[in-house]
């Protein structure tokens, strides 16, 4: 077998222009135009508006490939593209060899008759995705609507490419094109393994792994097919037809070490080696069982992801692609973001349906880090057509992706789409052809995709949509969506009342979602990030270009309005950014602590969103460029395995301990209140044990006892459970932050190597370190009681004097 990579240097040109420029594969046309100085960076100012012509234009990529005599004489020669984005015509030496219409699948073209020894020119012409979508939309027999965004291109739902390329409420509109994944030329005269898919059965003694081997044979014949894992080998002689084949093997391992999410156990990984004839493929696998548990209870039906029989409380964030432009996506972004997720005690990431099926490195690192993956199919916030041509390309996409990802133990759930079922009840409920839209929906998400899962990967659960109460609850006997699909009592929920409806943060405590897969509140990115795309005169939430970078309609005004409710409005932009990030922490902390307290009624919180695609105000906890916002630091505390939290009424403060560990924890619970100046008011301690996977109210204290002779605006309450598991002290104030009588804390800062020690003479709230250096603090954005000292470490590229030079510290009193 001969393999020749086609990655690297290509040439590209506007299809009707003829001026050829240098290009890179993998990549995309916007990145190539940027690298050639043809366009300005669309992230900067409002340059995005001036480059929309790129997505409305056809482009051609080409390169010359030298093929040696040995490769040219193989029985079969295949041109393989792991990703073509999107509508493309492929030629070899001027002869068309195939077409593409789906960016989410691999394409293989038989070029045996076209490839000759010597030079061969390969050309790929990409047709405008914008024009393609419009043409398909106009030709379709009925209207198929999509959700509108402030800056967008139309008809994204008629083309199978990443939907966020067309603009979203957190990113720019850049409908790009290109060879966005690797390409290669493969010659073979013996069978070639195309894909290996696995599925596991844990119901018997040991674990039986079903291995589906997809092989391409140039000619029919009998061949040995072998699968080996953990010292167990199974061999079968199979008769292959000429062309595509599937051979199924079963391997049983008697007592394998099980793979667990990182908060429940270890992540042992094994090598599965598969061979057909002389061709061999090795895949890394983990032994584990996953199911969605739904059981009737007093509230409705439970919803929990169970791993190896243990119902697991999901804690994490939604994942969007690291960049809008594939040519800018880098391995180090995956490493930093996923490691950051684990460091913040997240155990799950949801790959959201408007983005892309992620690259191999993403799933490899999730396997290694013990992060579960909730995997959406790539459909979001639109109705979709369901004609046979569209269903056929979707099925090919789904089969490819399910096979590709089936070996990864991190894959926990396949979900049909993002918010489309909800959209049929809300955004699209008044459409004249709603019955037709519902019928199309059922064809795609209740019939075609579940069939693919059943045939390709039956051991992984399928969920039709998020949010959803499930296939049975979502539609009535006439096929119309029902309100039950949006129920907090069963299934998954997206709770956007606090952001989109302007409800106060405390509104999260009004309901108990069974599994909240989306909820969020925005904050601004740091000045350092924003200054890479905006000038200083735009550093204001209502400046024109700042508002251009805000894609949630009215978002900046909403941040300011809510800020006036909770905080004193700051006068400087840096202080405004700081308060916006503190405000985001409060919103997420209220909801997440509430839902964690109410386990097992609630068994999952996945906030929106982990990362960003450009510098802006958004819901992210890690801003574009990798800097942790305050929310990412706070997540480490409120996602910790053992959570101590409080709830307040007018008269009482209740203290809870929530334990997500499998085993019970025991330690001393302390409750203490002091004035901001350090006078002790109330001090309580008790030995407390909490069972594994349990949450309970431990103690209730009268507010009068906590305040004594002082006012509510003068008191800081600290609660802690000093068990062996990871847990953090939590704090409560008894009045709005804007009303607190905060003194100057007189902070003292000492830097020694990578250690930063801060001490406070008087109480300091939301103490936050800032530095221009790349890196992450072990803790940040925390409270200090009067007289308290805290030492944190900085994992970054500066230490000692170099770190101290630009290190600054901010606290809430600074914004008064």
Secondary structure, 3 states (H helix, E strand, C coil): CEEEECCEEEEEEECCCCCCEEEEECCCHHHHHHHCCCCCCCCCCCHHHHHHHHHHCCEEEEEEEEECHHHHCCCEEEEEECCEECCEEEEECCEEEEEECECCCCEEEECCCCCCCEEEEEEEEECCHHHHHHHHHHHCCCCCCECCCCCCCCCHHHCECCHHHEEECCEEECCCCEECCCEEEEEECCCEEEEEEEEEECCCCCEEEEEEEEEEECCCEEEEEEEEECCEEEEEEEEECCEEEEEEEEEEECCCCECCCCCCCCCCCEEEEEEECCEEEEEEECECCEEEECCECCCCECCEEEECCEEECEEEEEECCCCCCHHHCCHHHHHHHHHHHHHCCCCEEEECCCCCCCCHHHHHHHHHHCCEEEEECCCECECCCCCHHHHHHHHHHHHHHHHHHCCCCCEEEEECCECHHHHHHCCCCCCCCHHHHHHHHHHHHHHHHHHHHHHHCCCCEEECCECECCHHHHECCCCCECHHHHCCCCCEEECCHHHHCCCCHHHHHHCCCCCEEECCCCECCCHHHHCCCCCHHHCCCCCHHHHHCCCCCCHHHHHHHHHHHHCCCCCCHHHHHHHHHHHHHHHHHHHHHHHHHCCCCCCEEEECCCCCCCCCCECCCECCCCCECHHHHHHHHHCCCEEEEEEECCCEEEEEEEECCCCCEEEEEEEEEEECCCCEEEEEEEEEEECCCEEEEEEEEEHHHHHCCCCHHHEEEEEEECCCCCECCEEEECCCHHHCCCCCCCEEEEEECCEEEEEECCCEEEEEEECCCCEEECCCCEEECCCCEEEEEEEECCCHHHHHHHCEEECHHHHC
